[in-house]
Amino acid sequence: MATSTIAAGKRPKTRSILLKTVMAVTGLIFVGFILAHMYGNLMIFAGKEDFNEYAHHLREFGTPMLPYAGFLWVMRITLVVSLVLHAGSAFALWHRAGQARTTQYLARKGQWATFVKRSMRWGGVALLIFVVFHILHFTTNTIQIGGDYDNPADRLVASFGEWWAVLIYLFAVAALGMHLLHGIWSAGMTLGLNTSLDAAERLRLAAILVAVVVVVGFALPPVAILLGLIP
């Protein structure tokens, strides 16, 4: 009679593939939000009035079927739930990998693979910290850089008039690009999109394309503001 080599009490309660699937799905939700957020940031090049109009329109989106700012709250709740699931799954997998790791396994791993995994983990932690900072800065106006302004456009321009604020933002954008580069590839692998060598190559190119577009798209407004291209 065959018996399991894993003790019943030590069997993981949640299989790794389920955690990876949760990370993949919630990660794709974040990719959609990031691209939409990037588009909103680029509206500053159309002028402060258009940028403020865009921000105001988000609060009226879906009315009268939704209450004022209802769409934003639906989006916020979705993002918070996705963040909890994404981070929780990541830490669970991180902890599980640490318990299963051996010296022999580490010796076989390439230096690049090790760097990518570490950048994903610590980059994810850095992004989580930045998200909190970003919300306190631009959403709640708890952190004020360059002055206290009521409208989003003036707050954006005043903040990125400070070089150190631009550096913080660019560091976060670089971490985001690294996270997307590996995250989109991993999500595609988990969801079974690498059905062939050609499909795997398309997935790799898509990850590179999205990462580059996001990094450039998010970096343009703060750099342009710092250089005085947006008054």
C-alpha angles and dihedrals in degrees: 000000000000118000131194117257090214118078113239092236092053098048109116111254091219120038117237093238090060091051091048091049091051089050091049096050095043089044091056089050088056092048090056092048092046093053091048091047091049090053090052092051091051089058087081087078088064089060139272094278093055091045092052090045090053091050091049092047090058089062092051096042112124096013133174090024087051125038120251108295088005093128090053091052092049089051093046093050091048091050094046092050090046091049093051092048094043096047093040092052091046093052091045091053091043091053092045092050090050092054093048096043120112133185091247091053092051092049092058095051119098120240091241093053090050091050093049093050093048092046090051092051101042092033088055091052090049090050091050090054091046092051090057090048091046093052092048089048107043104015107041097019089224091133111050122196120185094359143317113291130171099207123067097232096056090044090052096047094044092049096050091046084079112081095211091054089053090051092052090049094047091049089053091047091052090050089049091052092052090047092051094045094060097025097058090047092049092046091052091049092049092049092049099249093136094081093146142005090266091049091049090051091050089050091051092049091047090053091050093046095050092045093050094045092049095047093048094041094052095040096052100071098049093043092047092049092048090051091050096246089128110048 
